[in-house]
Amino acid sequence: MDDVELTHRECVRLLRSPERGRHGIVAIDGLKPVPRVCLLLDAGDVLIPTGPDSGLVRVAALRPVSLEFTDRGKDGRLRWTVRGIGLARPMTGLDVPHPVPRSTVLAAMPDAFRNGVRVVVARYRGNRPADGVVIPAPRVG
């Protein structure tokens, strides 16, 4: 069965729910993808906090970044995959929402927002497995 394509808006809604902290796969300017903890902002931009390590800022600043997030149900089955692309810039204190949204993913990172990057996302695309329900195309005319 074919996958269902998700719009940019649907992708942002999925990424922000049920919490804004997520594990993602991040590739900077075509380099090897690496897992990173991310915080999703209201409009879909992504903060990648690194705590005391400023290495990511040096590598990623003003470079294109590819992001990938997946969500699996409790049974391990894939629920959806979202991919995005954007431009990284050094994170500033003004980028961090106050208060920082509660997140189980970020709880293990003390002083997480001391360094990091903000990825200004240009576009998300996503898909989810079809659930067997066929929705007919709208009538024309």
C-alpha positions in Angstrom: 0.0 0.0 0.0 1.3 3.5 -0.8 2.4 6.0 1.8 0.3 9.1 2.5 2.2 12.3 1.9 2.1 15.0 4.6 2.1 18.7 4.0 4.5 21.2 5.6 1.8 22.3 8.0 0.9 18.6 9.0 4.6 17.9 9.5 5.0 20.9 11.9 1.9 19.8 13.8 3.2 16.2 14.2 6.7 17.4 15.2 5.3 19.6 18.0 3.1 16.9 19.5 2.9 15.5 22.1 6.1 17.3 23.2 8.6 19.6 21.4 11.8 17.8 22.3 12.7 15.0 19.8 15.6 12.9 18.7 16.4 13.6 15.1 19.0 12.8 12.5 21.0 15.8 11.4 23.2 16.2 8.4 25.2 19.4 8.0 26.1 20.4 4.4 26.2 16.8 3.2 28.3 15.5 6.0 27.6 12.2 7.7 24.1 12.3 9.4 24.3 12.1 13.2 21.6 11.7 15.9 20.9 14.9 17.9 18.4 16.1 20.4 16.3 18.9 19.0 13.6 21.3 20.2 10.9 22.3 17.8 9.7 25.9 17.8 6.2 27.1 17.0 6.7 27.9 13.4 8.8 24.7 12.8 12.3 26.0 13.2 14.6 23.7 15.2 17.0 24.4 18.0 19.8 21.9 18.4 21.3 22.6 21.8 24.8 21.3 22.6 25.4 22.4 26.2 29.0 23.4 26.8 30.3 22.0 23.5 30.5 24.7 20.8 31.8 22.4 18.1 28.5 22.1 16.3 28.2 25.9 16.0 31.6 26.1 14.3 30.8 23.3 11.8 27.1 24.2 11.1 26.9 28.0 11.1 25.5 29.4 7.9 25.4 26.0 6.2 22.5 24.0 4.8 21.2 21.3 7.2 19.0 18.3 6.5 16.8 17.0 9.3 14.9 13.7 9.7 12.5 12.7 12.4 10.6 9.4 12.8 7.9 8.4 15.2 7.1 4.8 16.2 4.1 3.5 18.1 4.5 1.5 21.3 4.4 -1.6 19.2 7.4 -0.4 17.2 5.6 0.2 14.0 6.5 3.3 12.0 3.8 6.0 12.4 5.4 8.8 10.3 8.7 10.2 9.0 9.3 13.9 8.4 12.3 15.4 6.6 13.2 19.0 6.4 15.9 21.3 5.1 17.0 24.6 6.3 19.9 26.9 7.1 21.8 26.8 10.4 22.8 29.9 12.4 24.3 30.2 15.8 21.7 30.1 18.5 21.3 33.2 20.7 19.5 33.6 24.0 16.6 35.2 22.2 16.0 32.0 20.2 15.3 29.9 23.4 11.7 30.1 24.4 11.0 31.2 28.0 10.0 29.1 29.8 11.6 26.2 27.9 8.9 23.6 27.1 9.0 20.5 29.3 10.7 17.7 27.5 11.8 14.2 28.5 14.4 14.3 25.8 16.0 17.6 27.0 15.8 16.7 30.7 19.1 14.7 30.5 21.0 17.7 29.1 22.1 20.1 31.9 22.7 23.6 30.6 21.6 22.4 27.2 21.1 25.9 25.7 24.5 27.3 26.5 25.6 26.6 22.9 23.8 25.3 19.8 22.3 26.3 16.4 18.9 27.3 15.2 17.9 25.7 11.9 15.6 28.0 10.0 13.6 25.4 8.2 12.6 26.2 4.6 10.4 23.2 4.1 9.2 19.9 5.6 8.0 16.9 3.7 6.7 13.8 5.3 4.8 10.5 4.9 3.0 8.0 6.9 2.0 4.5 6.0 -1.5 4.3 4.6 -3.9 2.8 7.2 -6.0 0.9 4.7 -8.7 3.6 4.3 -9.0 4.8 0.8 -10.2 8.4 0.5 -11.6 9.1 -2.9 -10.4 12.1 -4.9 -12.8 15.0 -4.9 -15.2 15.4 -7.8 -14.2 17.8 -10.5 -16.8 20.3 -11.8 
